[in-house]
Structures are given as structure tokens and as C-alpha cells.
């Protein structure tokens, strides 16, 4: 059975005045998800929010972290969205758009939502900056 | 300056949602707030915090279970908890994720933490989105085996 990846729809407020909302623009959502792969080679140790978040002891990169998190869904069915792709409200027209791409699991008493926040270019060559890891719990 | 944890504080958080106790805006209900609640209730600020995540202005509280575990004074299997430890943290996860010799816990998403005090566990239910109180026997069923290994952690002044 393949891993289901669904675009999500939840509002989130992660900082005072910094609300993130689901990306409705398919092109921007695609750029956000591609941005995750662009970040894959970044060293976890070089990003303060990413230090120690690898799921395995040999995890060294953002790709190791995100891949390890994605693997939690291997061969499992889900009753809700798994992949949440959101942008900072009102920022979609900027050149650099703050986005977050997270993997959400809600099953029984287990609920968590882990992934990345970064800025991605809204047009032109795909580029990312200001990567941080979203991990709690 | 670090202060001793205030063990009388957690009951005051019962039934509260994260938005009621985090002044830094780290309040998304889809996130896991178990460590976040424990840290706000006891005043623990080790490792990555809600303040660092949001850039908020209030005191930061830890948000990651494995970082709380690593900063405990003493950790061990729940069955080894001494009776003198009336107040402590209680962790639940797969025993294979816990490395007692190095006082490390792997960052597996299926892990949880609560406050053990007065014979009960106060923890943040991420599905109910509020702080609840359960018995230790109920807490043992938070996850299905083999993810239901229980561990204690004692605290010093942080």
C-alpha cells in the first residue's frame, strides 16, 4: 500500500501575529513541498531548532529527519490529512514566502505534527532560506 | 537563576488548553504539547523552547520530551522508582528508545511525558486538547505495547 500524502487544511498560529493557513495555490504548495527536498542536505547540527531531532542516532541531515518522520506513516491508513502545507497569512504575494510543511499524525492518544518551516521563493528559480525544524513532544 | 520546580502548580492547569498557559503563541492544537505543558507547569526551560520557536516575549518552556529526559537528575524504569520520590516526571515510550546509561532518549514521535504527583499523573492530552489527571495504571495504557514502557525522571533546580 502506498503512503498517502494529502494536502491539508488547518489553521495554525505559531507566534503572536504569525498565523499560517493552508496554501490554496497549487503552484505555491508545490514549491513548498519541493523546498523540503531542497533542504534535505542541510546539516541538523547547523540549525539550532534542528539539533537532536533525528529519529535515529545516525540522522545527520534534514533529509534524515524528514524521511524518518515520513516513515512513521509507512503502510498505515489515516483518517485525516497527513501532509500539511501552509503559508504565512497574507504573504503569498511576496518574493520570499514563509511556509511550513509538516507531517501530522492523529491516532488514538497519539498526536503530533512535525516538519519544517522555511521561506521559499514564490516565482522564478526555486530557492529556500531560513530553515527551521518544527518538533514538539 | 534556576528555581526548584513548583510541584503544587500542575493541578492548577487541569482542564486548561495550551492557549491558556503559553504566552509565547505556541498554541497550535495539531502540535504535541505534553512536554510543553510539563515545562510551563514546573518552570523548565532546557533545550528548545516555545519562546525560541516563536520569538515570543514570555519565559520559554521546553517543548521536547527527550530534552526533558536528558536533563533529569536521575532516570530509571518506573519499577525502580523509590518511594521517596513523591514527585517526579513520568515518561512513556518504547523501552528500546531509552538509553539509561547515557540518560538519553531517542526522538521517536511516540513518546509522552506527564507530572507524577500525589499518586496521580497530570498530563496534556493532545487528543482532548487539555490537561487531564489519570491514575498511573491509566497512563500505562496511553500507548499500546511495546510503546508503553514507563520511566521516571527526577528534577533538580534548573
Interface residues (C-beta under 8 A of the other chain):
Chain A: X10 X12 X13 X14 X15 X16 X17 X18 X48 X49 X51 X52 X53 X54 X55 X56 X57 X69 X72 X84 X102 X104 X105 X106 X108 X109 X110 X111 X112 X113 X114 X132 X134 X135 X136 X137
Chain B: X24 X25 X26 X27 X28 X30 X31 X32 X33 X34 X35 X36 X47 X48 X52 X53 X54 X55 X56 X63 X64 X65 X66 X67 X106 X107 X108 X109 X110 X111 X112 X125 X126 X127 X142 X143 X144
